[in-house]
Amino acid sequence: MRLFVALDLPEEVRQSFRDLIAALKRDCPGVRWVRPEGIHVTLKFIGITDDKNLEAICTALSFIASDAPVEMRFQGLGFFPNERQPRVVWCGVEASANLATLATAVGRSLEPGGVPPESRPFVPHLTLARVEPGKISTAEVQKLSQAARAIGVKVFGSIRETKFYLFESILEPGGAQYRRLREFPFVKGSA
């Protein structure tokens, strides 16, 4: 099993990204856009895991708690590593401070089970596309940059979340499919 822990998005936020991706796809056919139904905020990528470890992972995640929901606003577009040589097109996430705390708690809860800690700082974002080197023209890179500037700080939606999920990532020729395996309410008194 290939697993990760993430916060999911409501349909109205997904629709905003569906509309954005449809508009950008026309001008940038060399970019591999994600399916909007798969967009999520990753808290921790676990990776390939033996099925027999599933219950231990779920038990570890079940102890994570917070006093408040995570609040997030999704806005703007950006690029990893940079605008001139994009490898990932992302939407920014402006979040309450407890989002980073939640991601840290998820990571720490899984370390005793052999999941390695993150080597990079937590940077919340929504991956919208992946760019393979040599598969995108200079004109497409310029169009992506222009689109990001035109969008500016447009807000694609906001959410207030009280639960996270353990997902399985199923790799297929047309892209990864994500299946929710378990739900974990993390705010005391939420269900």
FIZATOR-581522 format. One record per residue: y, x, z of N, C-alpha, C in turn. Coordinates in steps of 0.05 Angstrom, whole numbers, plus 32768, in hexadecimal, padded with zeros to 4 digits. Layout:
YXZYXZYXZ/...
END
This chain:
7FE880118000800080008000801980128000/802D80097FF1804780177FF0805B80057FFF/8065800E801680747FFC802780918006802C/80A27FF2803280BD7FF8803B80C77FE1804D/80DC7FE7805C80E87FD3806E81047FCE8064/810B7FB4806281267FAE805681307F938060/814A7F90805C81577F76806081587F698045/81527F4F804481527F41802A816C7F338026/81707F28800E81897F1B800781857EFD8001/81997EEC800881967ED08001819B7ECC7FE3/81937EB57FD981947EAF7FBC81B17EB07FB1/81C57EA77FC081E07EA77FB581EA7EC37FB0/81E27ED77FC181EA7EF27FBC81DB7EFD7FA4/81C17EF77FA281B17EFF7F8B81BD7EF67F71/81C77EDD7F7181D37ED27F5981EB7EE27F50/81FB7EEB7F6382127EFC7F5C82097F157F4D/81F37F217F5781E97F397F4A81DB7F337F30/81CF7F1C7F2E81C27F137F1581D87F127EFF/81EF7F067F0682057F037EF382107F1F7EEB/82147F307EFF821F7F4B7EFA820C7F5B7EE8/81F37F5B7EEF81DF7F6B7EDF81DE7F607EC2/81DE7F467EBF81DD7F3B7EA481F57F447E94/820D7F457EA082257F4E7E9282237F6C7E8B/821A7F7C7E9E82197F997E9982027FA17E86/81ED7F927E8681D67F997E7581DE7F997E57/81EF7F877E4F81F77F867E3382037FA07E29/82137FAD7E3A82217FC57E3282117FDF7E38/81FD7FDD7E4881EE7FF57E5181D07FF17E4F/81C67FEF7E3681A97FEB7E33819780027E3B/81A3801A7E3E819380317E46818E80337E64/819A80217E73819880217E908181800E7E98/817180177EAC815B80067EB681657FF67ECE/816C7FDD7EC881777FCB7EDD81607FC07EEE/81667FBC7F0881517FB07F1981517F927F15/813B7F867F1D81397F697F1D81497F5F7F35/815B7F4C7F31816B7F427F48815B7F377F5F/81437F2C7F5981337F217F6F81287F377F81/81297F507F78811F7F667F8881347F767F97/814D7F6E7F9481637F7D7FA281617F787FC0/81647F8E7FCF81627F8C7FED81717FA47FF9/81757FA4801381817FBA8021816A7FC9802F/81637FE08025814D7FEF803181557FFB804C/81457FF7806081498003807A8138801C807D/8120801B8072810E8032807380F88030805E/80F68045804D80E08047803A80C980548049/80B28047804B809B80528059808A80618045/80858056802D8075806480198059805A8019/8047806A800D802B8063800B801E80648026/8011804E802E8005804B80487FEA803E8045/7FD7804880557FBC803C80557FBF80208061/7FB0800D80567FB07FF180607FAA7FEF807E/7F9A800180887F92800080A47FAA800680B7/7FC0801180AC7FD7801780BC7FEB7FFF80BE/7FE57FEA80AF7FF87FD380AD7FFE7FC780C9/7FEA7FC280D87FEE7FB480F27FFE7FC68105/7FF97FE0810580087FF3811680257FF4810E/802B7FF380F480467FF380EA80547FD980F3/80467FC280F080527FA980F880577FA88116/80457FB2812680497FB3814380617FC3814A/80647FDB813D807B7FEC814380957FDE813C/80967FD0812580AE7FC2811C80B57FAA812D/80A17F9E813980A57F86814980B67F8A8162/80B87FA3816B80C77FA9818480E47FAE817F/80ED7FAF816681097FB58160811A7F9C8166/81307FA1817581417F8B817D815E7F94817C/81707F808179818D7F848178819A7F6C8187/81B17F71819181C07F5B819E81CF7F4A818B/81D37F54817281E37F45815E81D87F478142/81DD7F33813281D57F34811681E37F4B8107/81D87F5380F181E57F6780DF81F67F5780CB/820F7F5F80C982207F5280B682267F66809F/82237F5C808682277F6D806F82387F5F805A/82487F6F804C82577F65803582507F78801E/824A7F6D800782427F7D7FEF82597F7E7FDC/82627F977FD6827A7F997FC4827B7FB37FB5/82877FB17F9D828B7FC97F8D82727FD57F81/82767FE77F6E82607FF67F62826480147F65/824E80227F678250803F7F698238804C7F5C/823780677F5D822280767F508218808C7F61/81FE80917F6181F280A97F6E81E880BA7F57/81EC80D47F5581FC80E47F67821A80E17F61/822280DA7F48823E80D77F42824180C67F28/825A80C07F22826180AF7F0B825B80BC7EF0/825D80D67EEE825980E47ED4823B80E77ECE/822B80E97EE2820E80ED7EDE81FF80D97EF0/820280BF7EEB81F580AC7EFD81D780AC7EFB/81CA80AA7F1281AC80A77F1381A6808C7F1E/81B980827F3081B680687F3C81D1805A7F3B/81D080407F3381E8802F7F3581E4801D7F4D/81F8801D7F5F81F5800E7F78820D7FFD7F7E/82087FE97F8F821E7FD87F9A82217FE17FB7/823A7FE47FBF823F7FED7FDB823A7FD77FEF/82337FE08007822E7FCD801D82417FD58034/82527FC3803B82647FC6805282567FB78068/824F7FC4807E823E7FB7809282487FBC80AE/823F7FAB80C082447FAF80DD82367FC880E5/82407FD480FA82357FEE810482177FEC810B/820E7FD5811281F27FD3811B81DE7FD48103/81E87FD480EA81D57FD880D481C97FF580D5/81DA800980D981D0802480DB81BE802780F4/81C6801A810981B6801B8122819A800F811D/819A7FF8810E81807FEB8107816F7FFE80F6/817B800A80E2816C801D80D08160803480E1/8170803E80F3816680548104814F804B8116/815280338121813C80288132812280248122/8125801A810A810D801680F98100803180F4/810F804580EC8104805F80E780F7806B80FF/8104806A811680F98075812F80DF80678137/80DE804D813380C7803E813C80AE8046812C/80B2804F8113809C80568102809380738104/80A48084810F809D80A18111808380A78120/807E809981378065809F8145804C80998135/804E8088812180388081810F8035809380F8/804680A880F7804480BC80E1805780B880CA/806A80A580CC807E80A280B7809480B680BC/809980C980A980AD80DD80AE80C980D280B1/80DA80DF80C180F680D780C4810580DB80AA/811B80CD80A7812C80D18090813A80EC8091/813C80F9807A8149811380798167810F8071/816E80F88067818980F2805E819580DD8070/81B080DD807381BD80C8808381B980AD8075/81B98098808581B6807D807B81D08075806D/81CD806D805381E48064804381DC80498038/81E68033804481DD8019803A81E98013801F/81D8800A800D81E080037FF281CB7FF17FE6/81D27FE47FD081BF7FD47FC081BB7FE27FA6/81A37FEB7F9F819E7FF77F85819E7FE27F70/81AF7FE57F5C81B07FD27F4681A37FDD7F2C/81A27FF77F29819680037F11818F80207F16/817C80297F06817580457F06817A80507EEA/818380697EE9818A80757ECF8179808E7ECC/8169808E7EB7815880A57EB1816880B97EA1/816780D37EA9817680E77E9A816E80E77E7C/818280E87E6B817C80E97E4E817780CE7E42/817680B97E528171809E7E47818A808D7E44/81A080987E4C81B980897E4B81CE809A7E3C/81DD808D7E2B81F1809B7E1B820A809F7E2A/821B80B27E21823580B77E2D8246809E7E2D/8244808E7E17825380757E15824A80617E2B/823080607E308227804E7E45823080577E61/823080717E66823B807C7E7F825880747E82/826780767E6D8284806F7E6D828780517E72/827680417E66827780247E6A8271801C7E87/825D802A7E93825680257EAF826E802C7EC1/827A80437EBC8291804C7ECC82A880387EC9/82AD802F7EB182C3801C7EAC82BD80027EBB/82A37FF97EBA829C7FE07EC882A07FE37EE6/82997FFA7EF1829C7FFE7F0E82BA7FFD7F15/82CB800A7F0582E880097F0A82F37FEC7F08/82E97FDE7EF382F37FC27EEF82EA7FB07F06/82D27FB47F1082C87FA47F2682D77FAA7F40/82DF7FC37F4382EE7FCB7F5B82DE7FC57F74/82EB7FB67F8582DE7FB07F9F82D57F927FA0/82CF7F887F8982C57F6C7F8782AE7F687F9C/82B07F527FAA829B7F4B7FBE82867F397FB0/826D7F417FB182577F327FA5824A7F1F7FB9/82527F207FD282477F0E7FE682467F1B8001/82417F0B8016823F7F14803182277F06803E/821B7F14805282067F07806182077F10807E/81FA7F00808E81F67F0580AA81D87F0380AF/81CB7F1A80B581AE7F1A80B681A37F1F80D2/818D7F1180D881817F1380F281637F1B80F0/815A7F2180D8813E7F2A80D5813C7F3E80BE/81287F4F80C081217F6180AB81047F5C80A3/80FB7F69808D80E17F64808380D27F7E807C/80B87F7D807E80A77F928074809E7F898058/80A47F9A8044809D7F93802980877FA6801E/80787F9C800C80667FAC7FFC80737FAF7FE0/80747FC77FD6807E7FCD7FBB80667FD17FA9/80637FC07F95804D7FC17F8380587FCB7F68/80507FE37F61805A7FEF7F48804B7FE47F30/805B7FDA7F1D80517FCF7F0480607FDB7EEC/80557FD97ED480627FE57EBD807F7FDB7EB9/80847FC27EBF809F7FB67EBC80B17FBB7ED4/80A97FCA7EE880B97FCF7EFF80AA7FC67F18/80B57FCE7F2F80A87FC77F4880AB7FA97F4F/80977F9E7F5B80977F837F6680967F867F84/80A67F767F9280A77F787FAF809B7F5F7FBB/808A7F637FCF807D7F4C7FDD80827F4F7FFB/808E7F3A800680927F3A802380787F388031/80737F4A8044805A7F4A8054805F7F3D806F/80757F45807C807B7F3A809780997F38809B/80A07F2680AC80BC7F2180B480BF7F2980D1/80D67F3680D780DB7F4080F280F77F3780FC/80F97F22810B81137F1A8117811B7F31812B/81337F3B8128813B7F51813A81527F4A814D/815D7F32814B81717F29815D81657F188173/816A7F1E818B815E7F0F81A181647EF1819E/81507EE181A081537EC4819E81537EBA8181/81517ECB816D81507EC1815181337EBD8149/812F7EAB813681147EA6812D81127EA7810F/
END
